[in-house]
Amino acid sequence: MREERTTLKDIAQQLGVSISTVSRALRGDVRVAESTRQRIAQVAQELAYPLMSVNNVLGEIRVLVLDAGWGKFFSETLNEIMHEGEKRGCTVCVYRSERYEPLHEALARVADMTDGVLVVGTWDPIKSSEIELISSLQVPVILVNRYLETVANSVTLDDYGAGVLAAHYLAELGHRRIAYLPGRESSTAMRDRALGFQTGLHSLGLYDPELFTTPLSGNILEWACESVSYLMSLSQPPTAIWACNDVAASAVIVSARTQGICAPEQISVMGFDYLPQARDIGLTTFDYRLAELGRHVAYLAEGLMRDAFSGPVRISVMPHLIKGITTGPLVPIESITDQVGGCA
């Protein structure tokens, strides 16, 4: 069991002030009134706060969560940023944007930070006008699961590497007709994933552009089902399909089953994300390594505040391949559709 310890939030709540005020007071920031600094120092001492030295209170990490879905999926990452950040002597504050709030408006609410690091989490593509705004900020910016070359620091998964690994894994199982359902083209993660898979198949002499369906648009379940119908209508349908995420992969399995095509006996199916429902059905997929992403964000934030890095830094974390029961060796049959007849 982890030992409970006093945090900046505990001090702030007891005094009815913001976490930022507590952090600045412990650093001796002149923007905090002397009387307030003394009150904060007294409470910190009473609560045995471990980072009493001004030198140990490094700075502030402001995490801007731009949509609720991102915050829910990356909750483990956020928790790790808070835990690791405070261990490193940083104040960590999480700001959640309003529903459909544009990035420039959300940034305006946290633009008063004069020291520390701003962490931005979003599913959406970042527009050119928003790129200019980010580059104009006076503090370093870390993007999570997104990257902007030469503009901002970032912590991402190695989606390209995952794509290469997926191609080799399916090829090692004996598959030669390998399809892919790409995600949204606006996502840097999805683009890298598709490019890595294409490169991996190319290196094995297995890449066939007709087996890469149109990128995700509209409803993901309808798109996945339409993609399966297209692939199974080919004169030589695939024997393995990698879908851009677990939701799409689950839809692929269901859609194939309605045509009497079973995984993994007649077709191998892989996903990405390692969602709870993927574990329930034993889906072969990739683990997002959410906690490790958070630890790297805290590490990078500390380094930026200590001026240990120069220029935008990108940290890539290689996801783990989770081998489930939805992939298997190629069954030597003339055509998948010849074995239609129901799944066990």
KOLRO-811775 format. One record per residue (C-alpha): residue in three letters; y, z, x; residue number from 1. Coordinates in steps of 0.25 Angstrom, whole numbers, plus 5000, padded with zeros to 4 digits. Example, Ala and Ser with C-alpha at 12.3 -4.5 7.8 and 13.67 -1.06 7.14 Angstrom:
2
PT lummi    y    z    x palum
PT   ala 4982 5031 5049     1
PT   ser 4996 5029 5055     2
***
This chain:
344
PT lummi    y    z    x palum
PT   met 5000 5000 5000     1
PT   arg 5014 4996 5005     2
PT   glu 5023 5008 5008     3
PT   glu 5035 5008 4999     4
PT   arg 5048 5008 5006     5
PT   thr 5063 5008 5003     6
PT   thr 5069 4995 5001     7
PT   leu 5084 4990 5000     8
PT   lys 5081 4988 4986     9
PT   asp 5078 5003 4984    10
PT   ile 5091 5007 4990    11
PT   ala 5099 4997 4982    12
PT   gln 5093 5001 4969    13
PT   gln 5095 5016 4972    14
PT   leu 5110 5013 4975    15
PT   gly 5112 5002 4964    16
PT   val 5117 4992 4974    17
PT   ser 5111 4978 4979    18
PT   ile 5101 4976 4989    19
PT   ser 5111 4968 4997    20
PT   thr 5121 4980 4997    21
PT   val 5110 4989 5003    22
PT   ser 5106 4979 5014    23
PT   arg 5121 4977 5018    24
PT   ala 5124 4992 5018    25
PT   leu 5112 4994 5027    26
PT   arg 5117 4983 5036    27
PT   gly 5131 4990 5036    28
PT   asp 5137 4978 5029    29
PT   val 5152 4980 5028    30
PT   arg 5152 4974 5014    31
PT   val 5145 4986 5009    32
PT   ala 5155 4998 5006    33
PT   glu 5153 5010 5015    34
PT   ser 5150 5019 5004    35
PT   thr 5139 5010 4999    36
PT   arg 5133 5008 5013    37
PT   gln 5132 5023 5014    38
PT   arg 5125 5025 5001    39
PT   ile 5115 5014 5004    40
PT   ala 5112 5020 5018    41
PT   gln 5110 5034 5012    42
PT   val 5100 5029 5001    43
PT   ala 5093 5020 5012    44
PT   gln 5091 5033 5020    45
PT   glu 5086 5041 5008    46
PT   leu 5076 5030 5005    47
PT   ala 5072 5029 5019    48
PT   tyr 5075 5014 5020    49
PT   pro 5069 5009 5033    50
PT   leu 5080 4999 5037    51
PT   met 5091 5008 5039    52
PT   ser 5097 5001 5051    53
PT   val 5108 4991 5049    54
PT   asn 5100 4982 5059    55
PT   asn 5088 4983 5051    56
PT   val 5094 4978 5038    57
PT   leu 5094 4963 5042    58
PT   gly 5099 4956 5030    59
PT   glu 5097 4951 5016    60
PT   ile 5086 4941 5011    61
PT   arg 5091 4936 4997    62
PT   val 5079 4928 4990    63
PT   leu 5084 4919 4980    64
PT   val 5073 4915 4970    65
PT   leu 5078 4903 4962    66
PT   asp 5067 4903 4951    67
PT   ala 5058 4913 4944    68
PT   gly 5046 4905 4947    69
PT   trp 5048 4904 4962    70
PT   gly 5050 4919 4962    71
PT   lys 5037 4922 4954    72
PT   phe 5029 4913 4963    73
PT   phe 5035 4918 4976    74
PT   ser 5036 4933 4972    75
PT   glu 5026 4937 4983    76
PT   thr 5036 4930 4993    77
PT   leu 5048 4937 4987    78
PT   asn 5041 4950 4989    79
PT   glu 5037 4947 5003    80
PT   ile 5051 4943 5006    81
PT   met 5057 4956 5001    82
PT   his 5046 4965 5008    83
PT   glu 5047 4957 5021    84
PT   gly 5062 4956 5021    85
PT   glu 5064 4971 5019    86
PT   lys 5054 4974 5030    87
PT   arg 5063 4965 5039    88
PT   gly 5076 4972 5035    89
PT   cys 5081 4963 5025    90
PT   thr 5086 4965 5011    91
PT   val 5079 4956 5001    92
PT   cys 5085 4952 4988    93
PT   val 5079 4943 4978    94
PT   tyr 5089 4934 4969    95
PT   arg 5082 4927 4957    96
PT   ser 5090 4915 4952    97
PT   glu 5093 4913 4937    98
PT   arg 5084 4903 4929    99
PT   tyr 5087 4889 4933   100
PT   glu 5098 4894 4942   101
PT   pro 5103 4883 4953   102
PT   leu 5101 4887 4967   103
PT   his 5116 4886 4970   104
PT   glu 5119 4896 4959   105
PT   ala 5108 4905 4964   106
PT   leu 5113 4904 4979   107
PT   ala 5127 4908 4974   108
PT   arg 5122 4921 4969   109
PT   val 5116 4925 4983   110
PT   ala 5127 4918 4992   111
PT   asp 5134 4930 4995   112
PT   met 5124 4934 5006   113
PT   thr 5130 4934 5019   114
PT   asp 5118 4939 5027   115
PT   gly 5103 4937 5026   116
PT   val 5094 4926 5021   117
PT   leu 5093 4919 5007   118
PT   val 5079 4915 5003   119
PT   val 5078 4905 4992   120
PT   gly 5066 4903 4983   121
PT   thr 5065 4891 4974   122
PT   trp 5055 4881 4968   123
PT   asp 5066 4870 4966   124
PT   pro 5071 4860 4975   125
PT   ile 5084 4863 4982   126
PT   lys 5095 4853 4980   127
PT   ser 5104 4847 4990   128
PT   ser 5116 4854 4985   129
PT   glu 5108 4867 4986   130
PT   ile 5103 4864 5000   131
PT   glu 5118 4863 5004   132
PT   leu 5121 4876 4997   133
PT   ile 5109 4883 5005   134
PT   ser 5114 4877 5018   135
PT   ser 5128 4883 5016   136
PT   leu 5123 4897 5014   137
PT   gln 5127 4907 5025   138
PT   val 5114 4913 5025   139
PT   pro 5100 4908 5029   140
PT   val 5091 4903 5017   141
PT   ile 5076 4903 5017   142
PT   leu 5069 4894 5006   143
PT   val 5056 4899 5001   144
PT   asn 5046 4888 4998   145
PT   arg 5056 4877 5000   146
PT   tyr 5063 4872 5012   147
PT   leu 5076 4864 5016   148
PT   glu 5075 4858 5030   149
PT   thr 5087 4862 5039   150
PT   val 5094 4870 5028   151
PT   ala 5086 4883 5025   152
PT   asn 5075 4891 5030   153
PT   ser 5062 4891 5022   154
PT   val 5049 4898 5021   155
PT   thr 5038 4889 5014   156
PT   leu 5024 4886 5014   157
PT   asp 5018 4875 5023   158
PT   asp 5016 4866 5011   159
PT   tyr 5014 4854 5020   160
PT   gly 5003 4861 5028   161
PT   ala 4997 4865 5015   162
PT   gly 4996 4851 5011   163
PT   val 4989 4846 5024   164
PT   leu 4979 4858 5023   165
PT   ala 4976 4854 5008   166
PT   ala 4973 4840 5012   167
PT   his 4964 4844 5023   168
PT   tyr 4957 4854 5015   169
PT   leu 4953 4844 5004   170
PT   ala 4949 4834 5014   171
PT   glu 4940 4844 5021   172
PT   leu 4933 4846 5007   173
PT   gly 4930 4831 5008   174
PT   his 4940 4826 4998   175
PT   arg 4946 4812 5001   176
PT   arg 4954 4809 4988   177
PT   ile 4964 4820 4988   178
PT   ala 4976 4821 4978   179
PT   tyr 4988 4829 4977   180
PT   leu 4998 4833 4966   181
PT   pro 5011 4835 4973   182
PT   gly 5022 4845 4968   183
PT   arg 5036 4843 4965   184
PT   glu 5043 4834 4975   185
PT   ser 5055 4843 4975   186
PT   ser 5047 4854 4982   187
PT   thr 5047 4855 4997   188
PT   ala 5034 4862 4996   189
PT   met 5027 4852 4987   190
PT   arg 5032 4840 4996   191
PT   asp 5027 4847 5008   192
PT   arg 5014 4850 5002   193
PT   ala 5012 4836 4997   194
PT   leu 5016 4830 5011   195
PT   gly 5006 4839 5018   196
PT   phe 4995 4835 5009   197
PT   gln 4998 4820 5010   198
PT   thr 4999 4822 5026   199
PT   gly 4986 4830 5026   200
PT   leu 4979 4819 5018   201
PT   his 4985 4808 5026   202
PT   ser 4980 4814 5039   203
PT   leu 4966 4814 5033   204
PT   gly 4967 4800 5028   205
PT   leu 4966 4804 5013   206
PT   tyr 4980 4803 5008   207
PT   asp 4981 4794 4995   208
PT   pro 4995 4793 4989   209
PT   glu 4988 4790 4975   210
PT   leu 4982 4804 4975   211
PT   phe 4996 4811 4976   212
PT   thr 5001 4812 4962   213
PT   thr 5016 4812 4958   214
PT   pro 5023 4825 4961   215
PT   leu 5024 4836 4951   216
PT   ser 5034 4834 4940   217
PT   gly 5035 4840 4926   218
PT   asn 5024 4850 4921   219
PT   ile 5015 4853 4933   220
PT   leu 5002 4854 4924   221
PT   glu 5005 4840 4917   222
PT   trp 5008 4834 4930   223
PT   ala 4995 4840 4937   224
PT   cys 4986 4834 4925   225
PT   glu 4993 4821 4926   226
PT   ser 4991 4820 4941   227
PT   val 4976 4823 4939   228
PT   ser 4974 4812 4928   229
PT   tyr 4981 4802 4938   230
PT   leu 4972 4807 4950   231
PT   met 4959 4806 4942   232
PT   ser 4962 4792 4937   233
PT   leu 4962 4786 4951   234
PT   ser 4951 4777 4955   235
PT   gln 4948 4788 4966   236
PT   pro 4952 4801 4960   237
PT   pro 4955 4813 4970   238
PT   thr 4944 4823 4973   239
PT   ala 4954 4834 4977   240
PT   ile 4968 4837 4972   241
PT   trp 4979 4846 4978   242
PT   ala 4989 4850 4968   243
PT   cys 5003 4855 4972   244
PT   asn 5001 4869 4966   245
PT   asp 4991 4878 4959   246
PT   val 4996 4875 4945   247
PT   ala 4994 4860 4947   248
PT   ala 4981 4862 4954   249
PT   ser 4976 4870 4942   250
PT   ala 4981 4859 4933   251
PT   val 4973 4849 4941   252
PT   ile 4960 4856 4940   253
PT   val 4962 4858 4924   254
PT   ser 4966 4843 4923   255
PT   ala 4954 4838 4931   256
PT   arg 4945 4847 4923   257
PT   thr 4949 4841 4910   258
PT   gln 4944 4828 4916   259
PT   gly 4931 4834 4920   260
PT   ile 4934 4835 4935   261
PT   cys 4931 4849 4941   262
PT   ala 4937 4856 4953   263
PT   pro 4932 4857 4963   264
PT   glu 4919 4849 4960   265
PT   gln 4926 4836 4957   266
PT   ile 4940 4838 4962   267
PT   ser 4946 4848 4972   268
PT   val 4960 4854 4968   269
PT   met 4970 4862 4976   270
PT   gly 4983 4869 4973   271
PT   phe 4994 4877 4980   272
PT   asp 5000 4891 4977   273
PT   tyr 4988 4900 4975   274
PT   leu 4993 4904 4961   275
PT   pro 4985 4915 4954   276
PT   gln 4979 4904 4944   277
PT   ala 4974 4896 4956   278
PT   arg 4967 4908 4961   279
PT   asp 4960 4910 4947   280
PT   ile 4954 4896 4948   281
PT   gly 4951 4896 4963   282
PT   leu 4961 4885 4966   283
PT   thr 4961 4880 4980   284
PT   thr 4976 4881 4984   285
PT   phe 4986 4886 4994   286
PT   asp 4992 4901 4995   287
PT   tyr 5007 4901 4995   288
PT   arg 5007 4913 5004   289
PT   leu 5019 4919 4997   290
PT   ala 5020 4932 5004   291
PT   glu 5020 4925 5017   292
PT   leu 5031 4916 5013   293
PT   gly 5039 4929 5010   294
PT   arg 5036 4935 5023   295
PT   his 5041 4923 5030   296
PT   val 5054 4923 5022   297
PT   ala 5057 4937 5027   298
PT   tyr 5054 4933 5041   299
PT   leu 5063 4921 5041   300
PT   ala 5074 4929 5034   301
PT   glu 5074 4940 5044   302
PT   gly 5074 4929 5056   303
PT   leu 5086 4922 5049   304
PT   met 5094 4935 5048   305
PT   arg 5091 4938 5063   306
PT   asp 5095 4924 5067   307
PT   ala 5081 4922 5073   308
PT   phe 5080 4908 5067   309
PT   ser 5089 4896 5068   310
PT   gly 5090 4885 5059   311
PT   pro 5081 4883 5046   312
PT   val 5067 4889 5047   313
PT   arg 5055 4885 5039   314
PT   ile 5043 4894 5038   315
PT   ser 5031 4888 5032   316
PT   val 5019 4896 5028   317
PT   met 5005 4889 5027   318
PT   pro 4998 4892 5014   319
PT   his 4984 4896 5013   320
PT   leu 4973 4887 5007   321
PT   ile 4966 4894 4997   322
PT   lys 4952 4887 4995   323
PT   gly 4948 4889 4980   324
PT   ile 4937 4883 4972   325
PT   thr 4945 4871 4967   326
PT   thr 4942 4863 4979   327
PT   gly 4929 4859 4985   328
PT   pro 4921 4848 4993   329
PT   leu 4922 4834 4988   330
PT   val 4911 4830 4979   331
PT   pro 4906 4816 4983   332
PT   ile 4907 4809 4970   333
PT   glu 4912 4795 4967   334
PT   ser 4923 4799 4957   335
PT   ile 4928 4813 4952   336
PT   thr 4929 4806 4938   337
PT   asp 4914 4803 4938   338
PT   gln 4910 4817 4937   339
PT   val 4919 4821 4925   340
PT   gly 4911 4830 4916   341
PT   gly 4917 4843 4915   342
PT   cys 4919 4855 4924   343
PT   ala 4911 4868 4926   344
***
